[in-house]
Amino acid sequence: MLRACLAVFVLLLLAGCTYTAKITDGATAVDRKQYEVAIPMLEREYKRAKSRGQQGEIANNLAISLRETGRDEQAVEWFQTAYDNGVGPDALREKAAALKRLERYEDAIQTYTDLGFEIGSRYEFRKDIAGAELAMKLKERQAQQDRQEYEVNPVAFNSPQADYAAVPFNDALVFTSDRGAATGDQTYNWTGRSFSDLFSVDPTASDVTGFTATLNTEDNEGTPSFSADGNTMIFTRCSPPAKRTDAYCGLYVSERVGDGWGQAEKLPFVTADANYMHPALSPDGSTLIFSANLVEGWGGYDLYRVTKGADGAWGTPDLMNRAINTAGNEQFPTLDGDTLYFSSDGLEGLGGLDIFRTWPLEDGRYNAPKNLRLPINSGADDFAYTIVRRDGTGIGSTTTGYFSSSRPGGAGSDDIYAYTKTQLPPPPPDTTPIAYRNVLDVTVVEKIREDPTNPSSRVLGVRPVPNATVIAQVGDQSRTVTTDEEGQLSLVLVDDQRYEFRAERPDYLAAEGRFSSRNLPRDPDAPEQRYELELEIEKIFRNEEIVLENIYYDYDESFIREDAQPTLNELSELLSRNPDITIELGSHTDCRGRDAYNETLSQARAQAAVDYLVQAGIEAGRLSARGYGESQPVAECICERCTEEEHQRNRRTTFRILE
């Protein structure tokens, strides 16, 4: 459920994707993340649309805008309209996700099933269906229980805007909101509301005030964490780097000064090319857990842990292990002693982000995360679980606190909920001896393309590849196995081992993956834990042009810019994994400029890409460079009438695998 600009809509900790140009149509408003602005425009444009194709495109943009502004009931209908007007399976996928967030689980399962038939792979939606089936079972089981463990109610100080991530501070709560009282006059056009700020409230009186003018700015602030003595606060602030239209979030620290707070400083390990957010300080202030989307992560947003040295300086963050992090998003950590609560959409859940609980065992590894289930979790996003008070011990004792959710029926897009948890009698003990097993399911998959003959056509999903060869390297030992008809092989893992895999099949590019069994949990309640690893192999399209994304050159220059290097590094890795292929690097210009000049410039650019790969260790004999100038445009238009977008499409770097 990644969204543009950052990651998840529930964050709303986004720097303003601001533009000075006037928005004149709905598609442009959506492209610039101004969803609230887009909705009325698109509603008018849909009524004026003259073709089925136009209606489909407009309906899809309208559904996206409704989704991004928290109106899933309406989004469901518009995604269906988009699908009916030829947008394709992506609209059906979005409809199913919205149905799940609305807890219309049977409808969601049916839609996911239909979608699997349409794209030719039920595998793509297996987790979505399993989560919906689990939610239905839990709801049925909850209805049969005489006593409920949790009592959940929305708080009185919720607003029609987004309110979330309440944490205790002294006798008050500090939370994040984009309500109208937030600092600054500018409207955040994503939501049509203000930018987010920190607010304080006495929960018994619901009297909301701004937390501190020192830290609330015209940027987005939120998700604070306080040290046990109340003198240190770490929080998230999102502000756009100069001359950029994207936004990055960082972690900032402020120290108590009298009754107020000092100026915030960015933590030293925060870099400028990733998002850091959702800090959780340990009670002694020496450990910080946070969420970030760094390159070395397992996918999406992951949880990291960093400790403070004896000199008071923060060290280098460590990626937390696969017991916690997944290929999805792990966010909003909070700590209760050494117990870690966090939200994930990558672990098995009821829909969107679900709240999980884990804790370190005696051997240092973390226990398998436990889903808090209904009524804490729902089909929507549930996050930012915090404990405020405990009363009593043993059976009948209670714990009270807060969490946040975007579930239907609240006052706004995200709301804060108070809970009371009552300790119920435990079930009878199970005396069966425990046999622990960790199992890794490795699945070889390939992309499903809208046009199976075109490597540049739209990807609809992935499907398993049967009878693929997988070479598994475990320590110094290697063995070769063949996947079954489901494209899968399963391994019982040995503790503290590094596993490396290579998937091969004739006429496909090989893929590689890794998995570490270090510190995997041992949970008496779930002694068998299963993990998944996908190896995606690519079908070889010989002599077919494949565009390399994000390869740009400065005007009248051919050197490889820094922002182009990641794409070429990926190509270098692909070539290293597949030493038997040779490729041609091609460079194309747009139609502006003289033919001879464009040919010379494009040849120099193609050669620069080849030289970069040679420096990366690829044999020169496997590479050739060819500049095509303006001779092979992909956007057919009269040069003087081409839009800048059409010029950009023609101005591309490509490669093709040669015979």
For each residue, the residues with C-beta under 8 A, 3 or more apart:
1: 8 9 97 329 345 352 353 381
2: 7 8 300 329
3: 6 7 8 9 68
4: 33
5: 14 17 33 190 246 247
6: 3 11 13 14 238 247 249 275
7: 2 3 11 275 293 300 301 329 331
8: 1 2 3 11 329 331 353 381
9: 1 3 12 67 68 70 381 406 413
10: 162 164 353 381 383 404 406 414
11: 6 7 8 14 222 249 277 331
12: 9 162 164 176 178 191 196 220 222 413 414
13: 6 176 196 220 221 222 223 236 237 238 249 277
14: 5 6 11 17 188 190 220 238 247 249
15: 219 220 238 239 240 247 248 249
16: 186 188 189 195 219 220 240 247
17: 5 14 32 33 34 189 190 240 245 246 247
18: 186 189 240
19: 23 32 34 245
20:
21:
22:
23: 19 28 29 32 34 37 41
24: 28
25: 28 29 41 45
26: 29 30 38 39 41 42 45 58 61 62 65
27: 30 31 57 58 61
28: 23 24 25 31 32
29: 23 25 26 32 34 35 37 38 41 65 189
30: 26 27 33 34 35 38 42 61 64 65
31: 27 28
32: 17 19 23 28 29 189
33: 4 5 17 30 68 189 190
34: 17 19 23 29 30 37 38 189 190
35: 29 30 38 39 64 65 68 69 189 190 191 192
36: 39 65 69 189 190 191 192 193
37: 23 29 34 40 41 189 192
38: 26 29 30 34 35 41 42 61 62 65
39: 26 35 36 42 43 62 65 66 69
40: 37 43 44
41: 23 25 26 29 37 38 44 45
42: 26 30 38 39 45 46 58 61 62 65
43: 39 40 46 47 62
44: 40 41 47 48
45: 25 26 41 42 48 49 58
46: 42 43 49 55 58 59 62
47: 43 44
48: 44 45
49: 45 46 54 55 58
50: 54
51: 54 55
52: 55 56 85 86
53: 56 57 85 86
54: 49 50 51 57 58
55: 46 49 51 52 58 59 81 85
56: 52 53 59 60 81 82 83 84 85 86 87 91
57: 27 53 54 60 61 82 87
58: 26 27 42 45 46 49 54 55 61 62
59: 46 55 56 62 63 78 79 81 82 85 87
60: 56 57 63 64 78 79 82 87 90 91
61: 26 27 30 38 42 57 58 64 65
62: 26 38 39 42 43 46 58 59 65 66 78
63: 59 60 66 67 75 78 79 81 82 91 94 95
64: 30 35 60 61 67 68 75 94
65: 26 29 30 35 36 38 39 42 61 62 68 69
66: 39 62 63 69 71 72 74 75 78
67: 9 63 64 70 71 72 75 94 98
68: 3 9 33 35 64 65 190
69: 35 36 39 65 66 190 191 192 413
70: 9 67 406 412 413 414
71: 66 67 74 75
72: 66 67 75 76 98 101 102 408
73: 76 77 102 408
74: 66 71 77 78
75: 63 64 66 67 71 72 78 79 94 95 98
76: 72 73 79 80 95 98 99 102
77: 73 74 80 81
78: 59 60 62 63 66 74 75 81 82
79: 59 60 63 75 76 82 83 91 92 94 95 98
80: 76 77 83 84 91 92 95
81: 55 56 59 63 77 78 84 85
82: 56 57 59 60 63 78 79 85 87 91
83: 56 79 80 87 88 89 91 92 95
84: 56 80 81
85: 52 53 55 56 59 81 82
86: 52 53 56
87: 56 57 59 60 82 83 90 91
88: 83 91 450 458 460
89: 83 92 93 115 118 119 460 461
90: 60 87 93 94 460
91: 56 60 63 79 80 82 83 87 88 94 95
92: 79 80 83 89 95 96 111 114 115 118
93: 89 90 96 97 115
94: 63 64 67 75 79 90 91 97 98
95: 63 75 76 79 80 83 91 92 98 99 111
96: 92 93 99 100 108 111 112 115 125 128
97: 1 93 94 100 101 108 128 351
98: 67 72 75 76 79 94 95 101 102
99: 76 95 96 102 104 105 107 108 111
100: 96 97 103 104 105 108 128 131 132 351 352 379
101: 72 97 98 351 352 379 380 381 406
102: 72 73 76 98 99 379 380 408
103: 100 135 351 378 379 380 407 408
104: 99 100 107 108 379
105: 99 100 108 109 132 133 135 136 379
106: 109 110 132 136
107: 99 104 110 111
108: 96 97 99 100 104 105 111 112 128 132 351
109: 105 106 112 113 129 132 133
110: 106 107 113 114
111: 92 95 96 99 107 108 114 115
112: 96 108 109 115 116 125 128 129 132
113: 109 110 116 117 122 125 129
114: 92 110 111 117 118
115: 89 92 93 96 111 112 118 119 124 125
116: 112 113 119 120 121 122 123 124 125
117: 113 114 120 122
118: 89 92 114 115
119: 89 115 116 124 448 460 461 463
120: 116 117 448 463
121: 116 124 448 461 462 463 464
122: 113 116 117 125 126
123: 116 126 443 445 462 463 464 486 487
124: 115 116 119 121 448 461 462 463
125: 96 112 113 115 116 122 128 129
126: 122 123 129 130
127: 130 131 348
128: 96 97 100 108 112 125 131 132
129: 109 112 113 125 126 132 133
130: 126 127 133 134 348
131: 100 127 128 134 135 348 349 350 351
132: 100 105 106 108 109 112 128 129 135 136 350 351
133: 105 109 129 130 136 137
134: 130 131 137 138 348 349 350
135: 103 105 131 132 138 139 350 351 374 379
136: 105 106 132 133 139 140
137: 133 134 140 141
138: 134 135 141 142 350 373 374
139: 135 136 142 143 374
140: 136 137 143 144
141: 137 138 144 145
142: 138 139 145 148 374 375
143: 139 140
144: 140 141
145: 141 142 148
146:
147: 422 424
148: 142 145 151 375
149: 421 422 424
150: 375 376 419 420 421 422
151: 148 419 420 422
152: 375 376 417 418 419
153: 417 418 419
154: 158 410 411 415 416 417 418
155: 158 166 203 206 402 415 416 417 418
156: 206
157: 163 201 203 206 208 416
158: 154 155 163 410 411 412 415 416
159: 163 177 179 411 412
160: 411 412
161: 177 178 179 180 191 193 194 412 413
162: 10 12 176 177 178 191 193 196 412 413 414
163: 157 158 159 175 176 177 179 404 411 412 414 415 416
164: 10 12 175 176 177 222 383 384 404 414 415 416
165: 175 176 222 223 224 278 332 383 384 404
166: 155 173 174 175 384 386 402 404 416
167: 173 174 175 224 225 226 334 386
168: 172 173 174 386 388
169: 172 173 174 200 224 226 230
170: 230
171: 202
172: 168 169 200 201 202 203
173: 166 167 168 169 200 201 202 203 402
174: 166 167 168 169 198 199 200 211 224 226
175: 163 164 165 166 167 198 199 201 416
176: 12 13 162 163 164 165 196 197 198 199 221 222 223 224
177: 159 161 162 163 164 182 196 197 199
178: 12 161 162 182 188 191 193 194 195 196 197 220
179: 159 161 163 182 193 194 199 208
180: 161 193 194
181: 194 197 199 208 210
182: 177 178 179 194 195 196 197 216
183: 194 195 197 210 213 216 217 218
184: 194 195 217 218
185:
186: 16 18 194 195 218
187: 192 193 194
188: 14 16 178 191 192 193 194 195
189: 16 17 18 29 32 33 34 35 36 37 192
190: 5 14 17 33 34 35 36 68 69
191: 12 35 36 69 161 162 178 188 413
192: 35 36 37 69 187 188 189
193: 36 161 162 178 179 180 187 188
194: 161 178 179 180 181 182 183 184 186 187 188 197
195: 16 178 182 183 184 186 188 218 219 220
196: 12 13 162 176 177 178 182 220 221 222
197: 176 177 178 181 182 183 194 210 211 216 221 222
198: 174 175 176 210 211 212 215 216 221 222 224 235
199: 174 175 176 177 179 181 208 209 210 211
200: 169 172 173 174 208 209 210 211
201: 157 172 173 175 205 206 207 208 209
202: 171 172 173 205 206 207
203: 155 157 172 173 206 418
204:
205: 201 202
206: 155 156 157 201 202 203
207: 201 202
208: 157 179 181 199 200 201
209: 199 200 201
210: 181 183 197 198 199 200 213 216
211: 174 197 198 199 200 215 216
212: 198 215 216 260 261
213: 183 210 216
214: 254 260 261 262 263
215: 198 211 212 221 233 235 254 261 264
216: 182 183 197 198 210 211 212 213 221
217: 183 184 221 237 239
218: 183 184 186 195
219: 15 16 195 237 238 239
220: 12 13 14 15 16 178 195 196 236 237 238 239 249
221: 13 176 196 197 198 215 216 217 235 236 237
222: 11 12 13 164 165 176 196 197 198 235 236
223: 13 165 176 235 236 277 278 279 332 384
224: 165 167 169 174 176 198 233 234 235 279
225: 167 233 234 235 279 280 281 288 334
226: 167 169 174 230 232 233 281
227: 230 231 232 233 281 283 285
228: 283 284 285
229: 232 285
230: 169 170 226 227 256
231: 227 255 256
232: 226 227 229 253 254 255 256 281 285
233: 215 224 225 226 227 253 254 255 256 261
234: 224 225 251 252 253 267 279 281 288
235: 198 215 221 222 223 224 225 251 252 254 264 279
236: 13 220 221 222 223 249 250 251 252 276 277 278 279
237: 13 217 219 220 221 249 250 252 264
238: 6 13 14 15 219 220 247 248 249 250 275 277
239: 15 217 219 220 247 248 250
240: 15 16 17 18 244 245 246 247 248
241: 244 248 272
242:
243:
244: 240 241 247
245: 17 19 240
246: 5 17 240
247: 5 6 14 15 16 17 238 239 240 244
248: 15 238 239 240 241 272 273 274 275
249: 6 11 13 14 15 220 236 237 238 275 276 277
250: 236 237 238 239 266 267 270 276
251: 234 235 236 266 267 270 276 277 279 288 290
252: 234 235 236 237 264 265 266 267
253: 232 233 234 264 265 267
254: 214 215 232 233 235 261 262 263 264 265
255: 231 232 233 261 262
256: 230 231 232 233 260 261 262
257: 260 261 262
258:
259:
260: 212 214 256 257
261: 212 214 215 233 254 255 256 257
262: 214 254 255 256 257
263: 214 254
264: 215 235 237 252 253 254
265: 252 253 254
266: 250 251 252 270
267: 234 250 251 252 253 270 276 314
268: 313 314
269: 306 314 315 316 317
270: 250 251 266 267 276
271: 274
272: 241 248
273: 248
274: 248 271 292 293 294 295
275: 6 7 238 248 249 292 293 301
276: 236 249 250 251 267 270 290 291 292
277: 11 13 223 236 238 249 251 290 291 292 331
278: 165 223 236 290 291 331 332 333
279: 223 224 225 234 235 236 251 288 289 290
280: 225 288 289 290 333 334 335 340
281: 225 226 227 232 234 285 287 288 335
282: 285 286 287 288 289 335
283: 227 228 335 337
284: 228 287
285: 227 228 229 232 281 282 308
286: 282 307 308
287: 281 282 284 305 306 307 308
288: 225 234 251 279 280 281 282 305 306 307 308 314
289: 279 280 282 303 304 305 320 333 335 340
290: 251 276 277 278 279 280 303 304 306 317 333
291: 276 277 278 301 302 303 304 329 330 331 332 333
292: 274 275 276 277 297 301 302 304 317
293: 7 274 275 297 300 301 302
294: 274 297 302 304 319
295: 274
296: 319
297: 292 293 294 300 301 302 319 325
298: 302 319 322 325 326 327
299: 302 326 327 328 346
300: 2 7 293 297 326 327 328 329 330 345 346
301: 7 275 291 292 293 297 329 330 331
302: 291 292 293 294 297 298 299 319 320 325 330
303: 289 290 291 320 324 325 330 331 333 342
304: 289 290 291 292 294 317 318 319 320
305: 287 288 289 317 318 320
306: 269 287 288 290 314 315 316 317 318
307: 286 287 288 314 315
308: 285 286 287 288 312 313 314 315
309: 312 313 314 315
310:
311:
312: 308 309
313: 268 308 309
314: 267 268 269 288 306 307 308 309
315: 269 306 307 308 309
316: 269 306
317: 269 290 292 304 305 306
318: 304 305 306
319: 294 296 297 298 302 304 325
320: 289 302 303 304 305 323 324 325 366
321: 324 325 365 366 516 518 519 520
322: 298 325 326 515 516 520 531
323: 320 358 365 366 367 368 369 519 520 521
324: 303 320 321 330 340 342 358 366 369
325: 297 298 302 303 319 320 321 322 330 346
326: 298 299 300 322 330 344 346 347
327: 298 299 300 346 534
328: 299 300 344 345 346 347
329: 1 2 7 8 291 300 301 344 345 346 353
330: 291 300 301 302 303 324 325 326 333 342 343 344 346
331: 7 8 11 277 278 291 301 303 342 343 344 353 383
332: 165 223 278 291 342 343 353 383 384 385 404
333: 278 280 289 290 291 303 330 340 341 342
334: 167 225 280 340 341 342 384 385 386
335: 280 281 282 283 289 338 339 340 341
336: 339 341 386 387
337: 283
338: 335 359 360
339: 335 336 357 358 359
340: 280 289 324 333 334 335 357 358 359 366
341: 333 334 335 336 355 356 357 385 386
342: 303 324 330 331 332 333 334 355 356 358 369
343: 330 331 332 353 354 355 356 381 382 383 384 385
344: 326 328 329 330 331 347 349 353 354 356 369
345: 1 300 328 329 349 352 353 354
346: 299 300 325 326 327 328 329 330
347: 326 328 344 354 356 369 371
348: 127 130 131 134 371
349: 131 134 344 345 352 353 354 371 377
350: 131 132 134 135 138 354 371 373 374 377 378 379
351: 97 100 101 103 108 131 132 135 354 378 379 380
352: 1 100 101 345 349 378 379 380 381 382 406
353: 1 8 10 329 331 332 343 344 345 349 381 382 383
354: 343 344 345 347 349 350 351 371 372 377 382
355: 341 342 343 371 372 376 377 382 383 385 403
356: 341 342 343 344 347 369 370 371 372
357: 339 340 341 369 370 372
358: 323 324 339 340 342 366 367 368 369 370 521
359: 338 339 340 366 367
360: 338 364 365 366 367
361: 364 365 366 367 521 522
362:
363:
364: 360 361 519
365: 321 323 360 361 519 520 521 522
366: 320 321 323 324 340 358 359 360 361 369 519 521
367: 323 358 359 360 361 370 521 522 523
368: 323 358 521 523 526 529
369: 323 324 342 344 347 356 357 358 366
370: 356 357 358 367 525
371: 347 348 349 350 354 355 356 377
372: 354 355 356 357 376 377 385
373: 138 350 376 377
374: 135 138 139 142 350 377 378
375: 142 148 150 152 378
376: 150 152 355 372 373 382 385 403 419
377: 349 350 354 355 371 372 373 374 382
378: 103 350 351 352 374 375 382 405 407
379: 100 101 102 103 104 105 135 350 351 352 407
380: 101 102 103 351 352 405 406 407 408
381: 1 8 9 10 101 343 352 353 405 406 414
382: 343 352 353 354 355 376 377 378 403 404 405 407
383: 10 164 165 331 332 343 353 355 403 404 405
384: 164 165 166 223 332 334 343 402 403 404
385: 332 334 341 343 355 372 376 401 402 403
386: 166 167 168 334 336 341 401 402 403
387: 336 390 399 400 401
388: 168 400 401 402
389: 399 400 401
390: 387 397 398 399 400
391: 397 398 399 400
392: 396 397 398
393: 397
394: 397 423
395: 423 424 425
396: 392 422 423
397: 390 391 392 393 394 422 423
398: 390 391 392 420 421 422 423
399: 387 389 390 391 420 421 423
400: 387 388 389 390 391 418 419 420 421
401: 385 386 387 388 389 418 419
402: 155 166 173 384 385 386 388 416 417 418 419
403: 355 376 382 383 384 385 386 416 417 419
404: 10 163 164 165 166 332 382 383 384 414 415 416 417
405: 378 380 381 382 383 410 414 415 417
406: 9 10 70 101 352 380 381 410 413 414 415
407: 103 378 379 380 382 410 415
408: 72 73 102 103 380
409:
410: 154 158 405 406 407 414 415
411: 154 158 159 160 163 415
412: 70 158 159 160 161 162 163 415
413: 9 12 69 70 161 162 191 406
414: 10 12 70 162 163 164 381 404 405 406 410
415: 154 155 158 163 164 404 405 406 407 410 411 412
416: 154 155 157 158 163 164 166 175 402 403 404
417: 152 153 154 155 402 403 404 405
418: 152 153 154 155 203 400 401 402
419: 150 151 152 153 376 400 401 402 403
420: 150 151 398 399 400
421: 149 150 398 399 400
422: 147 149 150 151 396 397 398
423: 394 395 396 397 398 399
424: 147 149 395
425: 395
426: 429
427:
428:
429: 426
430:
431:
432:
433:
434: 524 527
435: 527
436: 522 527 528
437: 492 527 528 529
438: 492 493 495 517 520 528 529 530 531
439: 490 491 492 493 528 529 530 531
440: 490 491 493 499 515 517 530 531 532 533
441: 488 489 490 530 531 532 533
442: 470 472 483 488 489 490 491 501 513 533 534 535
443: 123 464 483 486 487 488 532 533 534 535
444: 464 465 468 470 483 487 488 503 505 511 534 535 536 537
445: 123 462 463 464 465 487 534 535 536 537
446: 462 463 465 508 536 537 538 539
447: 459 461 462 536 538 539
448: 119 120 121 124 459 460 461 462 463
449: 452 454 455 457 458 459 460
450: 88 457 458 459 460
451: 454 457
452: 449
453: 541
454: 449 451 457 541 544
455: 449 539 541 544 546
456: 545 546 547
457: 449 450 451 454
458: 88 449 450
459: 447 448 449 450
460: 88 89 90 119 448 449 450
461: 89 119 121 124 447 448
462: 121 123 124 445 446 447 448 534 536
463: 119 120 121 123 124 445 446 448 487
464: 121 123 443 444 445 483 486 487 488
465: 444 445 446 468 483 487 503 505 508 537
466: 483 484 485 486 487
467: 482 483 485 505
468: 444 465 482 483 487 503 504 505 508 537
469: 480 481 482 503 504 505
470: 442 444 480 481 482 483 489 501 502 503 504 535
471: 478 479 480 501 502 504
472: 442 478 479 480 481 491 499 500 501
473: 477 478 499 500 501 502
474: 477 478 479 494 497 498 499 500
475: 497 498
476:
477: 473 474
478: 471 472 473 474
479: 471 472 474
480: 469 470 471 472
481: 469 470 472 489
482: 467 468 469 470 489
483: 442 443 444 464 465 466 467 468 470 486 487 488 489
484: 466 487 488 489
485: 466 467
486: 123 443 464 466 483
487: 123 443 444 445 463 464 465 466 468 483 484
488: 441 442 443 444 464 483 484
489: 441 442 470 481 482 483 484
490: 439 440 441 442
491: 439 440 442 472 499
492: 437 438 439
493: 438 439 440 497 499 517 520 531
494: 474 497 517
495: 438 517 518 520
496: 517 518 519
497: 474 475 493 494 516 517 518
498: 474 475 514 515 516 517 518
499: 440 472 473 474 491 493 514 515 516 517
500: 472 473 474 512 513 514
501: 442 470 471 472 473 512 513 514 515 533 535
502: 470 471 473 510 511 512 535 577
503: 444 465 468 469 470 510 511 512 513 535 537
504: 468 469 470 471 508 510 537
505: 444 465 467 468 469 508 537
506:
507: 539 540
508: 446 465 468 504 505 537 538 539 540
509: 537 538 539 540 574 577 578 581
510: 502 503 504 537 577 578
511: 444 502 503 535 536 537 538 577
512: 500 501 502 503 535 577
513: 442 500 501 503 533 534 535
514: 498 499 500 501
515: 322 440 498 499 501 531 533
516: 321 322 497 498 499
517: 438 440 493 494 495 496 497 498 499 520
518: 321 495 496 497 498
519: 321 323 364 365 366 496
520: 321 322 323 365 438 493 495 517 529 531
521: 323 358 361 365 366 367 368 529
522: 361 365 367 436 527
523: 367 368 526 527 529
524: 434 527
525: 370
526: 368 523 529
527: 434 435 436 437 522 523 524
528: 436 437 438 439
529: 368 437 438 439 520 521 523 526
530: 438 439 440 441
531: 322 438 439 440 441 493 515 520
532: 440 441 443
533: 440 441 442 443 501 513 515
534: 327 442 443 444 445 462 513
535: 442 443 444 445 470 501 502 503 511 512 513
536: 444 445 446 447 462 511
537: 444 445 446 465 468 503 504 505 508 509 510 511
538: 446 447 508 509 511
539: 446 447 455 507 508 509
540: 507 508 509 581 657
541: 453 454 455 544 546 657
542: 656 657 658 659
543: 656 657 658 659
544: 454 455 541 656 657
545: 456 586 654 655 656
546: 455 456 541 654 655 656
547: 456 652 653 654
548: 551 567 568 571 652 653 654 655
549: 567
550: 563 564 566 567
551: 548 564 567 568 609 652 653
552: 561 563 564
553: 557 558 559 561 564 605
554: 557 559 561
555:
556: 601
557: 553 554
558: 553 601 604 605 607 608
559: 553 554 608
560: 564 565 568 608 609 612
561: 552 553 554 564 565
562: 565
563: 550 552 566
564: 550 551 552 553 560 561 567 568
565: 560 561 562 568 569 612
566: 550 563 569 570
567: 548 549 550 551 564 570 571
568: 548 551 560 564 565 571 572 609 612 613 616
569: 565 566 572 573 616
570: 566 567 573 574
571: 548 567 568 574 575 613 655
572: 568 569 575 576 613 616 617 618
573: 569 570 576 577
574: 509 570 571 577 578
575: 571 572 578 579 581 583 613 618 622
576: 572 573 579 617 618
577: 502 509 510 511 512 573 574
578: 509 510 574 575 581
579: 575 576
580:
581: 509 540 575 578 622 657 658
582: 621 622 623 624 657 658
583: 575 622 623 624 655 656 657 658
584: 623 624 625 626 655 656 658
585: 606 609 610 613 623 624 625 626 653 654 655
586: 545 606 625 626 627 628 653 654 655 656
587: 602 603 605 606 609 625 626 627 628 652 653 654
588: 602 628 629 630 632 633 650 651 652 653 654
589: 592 593 598 601 602 628 629 630 650 651
590: 630 633 639 642 647 648 650 651
591: 630 633 639 642 647 650
592: 589 639 647
593: 589 597 598 601 630
594: 597 598
595: 598 599 629 630
596: 599 600
597: 593 594 600 601
598: 589 593 594 595 601 602 629 630
599: 595 596 602 603 627 628 629 631
600: 596 597 603 604 627
601: 556 558 589 593 597 598 604 605 627 629
602: 587 588 589 598 599 605 606 627 628 629
603: 587 599 600 606 607 625 626 627
604: 558 600 601 607 608 627
605: 553 558 587 601 602 608 609 627 653
606: 585 586 587 602 603 609 610 625 626 627 653
607: 558 603 604 610 611 625 627
608: 558 559 560 604 605 611 612
609: 551 560 568 585 587 605 606 612 613 625 653
610: 585 606 607 613 614 620 623 624 625
611: 607 608 614 615
612: 560 565 568 608 609 615 616
613: 568 571 572 575 585 609 610 616 618 623
614: 610 611 617 618 619 620 623
615: 611 612
616: 568 569 572 612 613
617: 572 576 614
618: 572 575 576 613 614 622 623
619: 614 622 623
620: 610 614 623
621: 582
622: 575 581 582 583 618 619
623: 582 583 584 585 610 613 614 618 619 620
624: 582 583 584 585 610 658
625: 584 585 586 587 603 606 607 609 610
626: 584 585 586 587 603 606
627: 586 587 599 600 601 602 603 604 605 606 607
628: 586 587 588 589 599 602 631 632
629: 588 589 595 598 599 601 602
630: 588 589 590 591 593 595 598 633 650
631: 599 628
632: 588 628
633: 588 590 591 630 636 637 650
634: 649 650 652
635: 642 645 646 647 649 650
636: 633
637: 633 641 642 643 646
638: 641 642
639: 590 591 592 642
640:
641: 637 638
642: 590 591 635 637 638 639 646 647 650
643: 637 646 647
644: 647 648
645: 635 648 649
646: 635 637 642 643 649 650
647: 590 591 592 635 642 643 644 650 651
648: 590 644 645 651
649: 634 635 645 646 652
650: 588 589 590 591 630 633 634 635 642 646 647
651: 588 589 590 647 648
652: 547 548 551 587 588 634 649
653: 547 548 551 585 586 587 588 605 606 609
654: 545 546 547 548 585 586 587 588
655: 545 546 548 571 583 584 585 586
656: 542 543 544 545 546 583 584 586
657: 540 541 542 543 544 581 582 583
658: 542 543 581 582 583 584 624
659: 542 543
